[in-house]
Amino acid sequence: MTWNYSLTSTDFFIIAIFFVLYALYFFRIFWLARQLRTTAWAVIPKFFLRTGALALLLAALLGPSFGEAQRELVAEGKDIYLAVDVSKSMDANDVAPSRLEKVKFELNKLVKTLSGSRFGLLVFSTEAYVHAPLTSDQTALTTFIASLSTRLVPKSGTNLCSAIDLAVQKLLKGPNADTQTKVIVVLTDGEDFGTCESPELRRLRSYGIPLYIVGVGNEGGSTIPAGNGVIRDKEGKVVRTRLNRDYLRQLAQEARGSYLEINSSSGDLTALASAIERLENRLIDQRKITVTSNKYYYFLAIALLFISVDLMVSVRTFKL
């Protein structure tokens, strides 16, 4: 038997005072009986009834647990890696308040909508890095999403395909990787300076990993804020960033994936959430836990029985 709670020093002090007062009560009863030249042994059964009731009530308050049982917990969902472009161009404000801030807002909504899945977070610019490993902890993931910034990577640029490759590597790790539903979502403006080799895209298809590419921005483009001004090139000309829609669509087509868009007129990931929800859920976590239940009611029932007997049965304190 185990106990869910324990007595504190204050509890022990109160119990001690109770027993001292109760002992004084019995001492007085027997002292009076002696003065009256009679006996008071009839109160002894009451003593045992009340002491037993008190002990049982204390046991019930401590939460006794016994009869351990094994229970299997099974979680089904999808493993989703979110790859977010954090190059300087994501600070452009053609999508208010900026491309990256809009992405962060939409990702929080996506995570809440697909709450049964596990999410991992990658950031990429010239290289890709794991920002948060796969987790079902929404609070932790929200914190990681909030920390996304174009200052996370030292160099500016975009190597979109390095992010896809890293996401595939992470998704294929683990003992149950073959049985899990895996998804990759890339959010970028598409200003790519790397090339995707055909073997990388074939790898996606061979493992049946859906790729969703979300283009962020407008084809009209925008300048990139930098301090009190805007970013300029080496010749002093203002740099203007534009959504590379054609490139992103072509990449999604080659990977047999899907292309979606966040721009100034259409700005949410509702269609993406619906598409992912339609995918089959598979086992993402399974474990056995030991379950114990609080059996306080057994002790409480017996204590109430003792109290009832005490109230219903009267005894003559003194035999005169």
N, C-alpha and C positions, 0 to 999 in steps of 0.2 A: 504494500500500500504506500502511496505517496501523497504528499499534502501540497495543495496549490498555494497555501499561505502559511505564514508562521507567526507565532506570538512575539510581540515586542516586549521590551522591558516594562513599558507602561501597562500592558495587558497583564503581565505577571504580577505587578504591584497591586492592581485592582483585584485580581483573583485572591492574592494573599490576604488583602484586607477583608474580603468576603468570608474566607474561611476562619479568620481570627474572630470576626463578629459572630459567625455561626457557632464557633466553639464556645464563645462567651455565653451565647444564648442557651446552649445545652448545659453548660456549667451552672447557670442560674436556675434552670429547671430542676436539676438534680439537687442543688443546694436548698431550694424551696421544699422539695420532696423530703429531704433530710430533716428540715425544720419541722415539717408536719408529721414526721415519723411514718412516712409511707414510701412507696417506690414510684419511679417515673419511667420504667422500662418500656412502657407502651409507645414512647416517642421514638424508639430505636428504628422501627420499620420506616417511619417518616424520614428519619435521617438518611437512610440508604436510598429511599425513593428520590429525595431532593438532590442528594449528592450525585446519584446516577443521572438524573435529568440534566443537571448542570454540566456534567462531564460530556454528555451526548450533545448538548447544545454547542459547547465549545468545539467538539469534533466536527460538527456540521459547519460551523463558521470557518474552520480551517480548510474546508474543501477537500475531503478525502477522495482520492482517485485510485481505482484498481480495475483489473480486467483489461489490460492493454490489448489493443487490436491494431493490425496492420491495414493501412488504407493506401490505395494507389491513386496518385494525382496525375492526371493526363492533361496536357495543354496542347491544343491544336491551333495552327495558324500558318504564317509564312515568315520566312527570313528575308528581310528587305534591307538592302544597302542603299543609302541615299548619298550620292556623290554631288557635292556642291562646289561650283566654280567660285573661287575667292580671289580671282585676278582683279586688278584695279578697275577694269572695265565694268565690274559688277557694282561699282559705286555710282554709275550713271543713273540719272533720275528721269529717264524717259518713261519708266514705270514708277509711279510715286509710292513711297517717298524716295526709294532707290531700288534698283534691281535686287540687291542682296536683302534688304529689309523686307521687301515683298516676299521673297523666297522664304525667309525665316517665319513670317506670319503664316504663310500657306502650309509650311511643313508642320507647324504646331497643330493646325487643324487636321492635317492628314494623319498624324500620329494618334490623335484622339479618335478619329473615325475608324482607324484600323487598330483598335486597342488590343485585339487578341494576337497580334503579330509581334515579332521581335524586329527591332530596327538597329542598324549600324550606320555610322556617319563617317563619310570620307570628305576631305577637302582637297582641292587640287588647284594648281596653277601651272607652273612649269613641271612640277612633280606632284604626286598624289601621296597623301598621308591618312592614316586612320585617326580620326578625331574622337570617335567613340565606338567601342566594339559592340557586337550584337547584344542587345539587352531588351527586356520587356519592362524595365523600370521607366515609366513615362516621366516621372519627376526628374530623374537624372538626365534623360534624353532632352527634356525641355531646357535644362540648364546648358547642355552642350550646344543646342540649337541657338540659344540666346548669345552664346559666346562667339558665334561665327562673325568673322571680320576679314576684310581684305588685308589686314595687317598680320594675319596668322602665318603667311608664307613670306620668306625674304625676297623672292624674285617675282616680278610680274610677267605674265604670259599665260598661255593656256595649252596644256597637253591633255586633252580630253580623254584620249585613248589609254593613257597611263592609269587614269582613274577607273576605267572599265576593267582593265587587266587586274588591278589590285582588288577590286570588288569580287571578281571571279575567283581569285586566289583565296580570299577570305571565306567566300561562300562554300568552296569545295573542301574546306578543312572541317575536321570533326568526325566522330564515329558514325553519325546519322546523316551525313551530308547527302548520301545517295537517295534517301527517302524524304527529304524535306523539300517543300516548295520554295524556290529561290527567285528573288526579283531584284533587278537593279534599276534604280531611278537616277538619271543624270539631269541636273539643273544647271544650265549654262546659257550664255549669250551666243555661243558658237564661234567666237573669234579664236579659232584653233591654229596653233603653230606646230602641231605634230601630225603624224599620219597614222592611220589605223591599218595594220597589216591584215590581209584577208584571213590568215590562220587565227588571229585573235577573235574575229567575228564568227568564224566557223566554230570555234570553241564554245561560244555562246549558244549557237544553234545545236551543237552536238549534246550539250548538257541540258538543253531545254530550259535555259534561263531567259525569261522575258526581259527585254530591255525597253524601258520607257525613257525617251529623251524629251525634256521639257525646255523649250526655247524661251528665254527671258529677255524681253526688250521689244523694240520696234525697228522696222527696216529703215525708217527715217533717221533713227539714231539720236545721239545726244553727246554733249561734251562730258568730260569726267572731272568732277570737282576735286580740287587739291588745295587745302587750306583756304585762302581768301580768293583763289583764282581757279584756273582749270589746268589740266595737264597739257603740255605742249611737247612737240617732238624736238629733235636736236636742232632743227632749222628754225625753231621758234613758232612753228605753225600749230594752231589749236588742233588737238587730237579729237577726232569724232568716232565714237564707237557705234556699230550697228549690229542688229541681230542678223546672224548668218543663217537664215532660214533654209536656204537650199542645201547647204552643207549638212545641217542637222537632219533634214528629211532624208537625204541620201544615206547618211550613216544609219539611221533607224531602219531604212529599207534593206540595206545590206545585211543587217543583223536580224532581219525579220521581226523587228520590234515595232514600236508605235511612237509617233511624234505628237506632242501636245505643245501648247503655247500659253505663256503668260505675257500679256501686253497691256497697253493702256485701256483697251476696250474690253478685253476678256481676261479677267484676272483671278482665277481660282483653280484648284486641283480637284474639283468635284468629279470630272470625267475620269481622272487618274484613279481616284479612290474607288469608283465604281468598277473600273476595269480590273483592279487588283482584287477587289472583293469577289469578282466572278471566278477567280482562279481557285482551284481546289485547295482546301485546307489540309495540311498534313501534320503529323506529330512533330512538335518542336521541343517538347520537354516531357519527361516521364520519371516519376520518382515515387518511392514508398516512404510513408511517414508512419510513426507510431502515434496512435490516437488514444488518449485516456479521457474518461468522462467523469465529471464531478458527481459523486454518489452521496452528496450531503443529505438527500431526502430520506435515506434509510435511517440515519442517525436522528434526524429531526422527527421522524414518525415515532420512533421508540421513545424519544424524549417527551413528546406530546402525550404518549400513552402513560408514561410515568407520572406526568403532571396531572392527567385526568384521574388516575387512581388516587393520587394524593388529595385531590379536591373532593372526590366522591366518598372516600373512606375516612370516617372520623374515629378518633380514639380518645379514650379518657386519659388525660395527662397524669392525674394523680389517682391512686387507689386509696380511697378513704374508708 
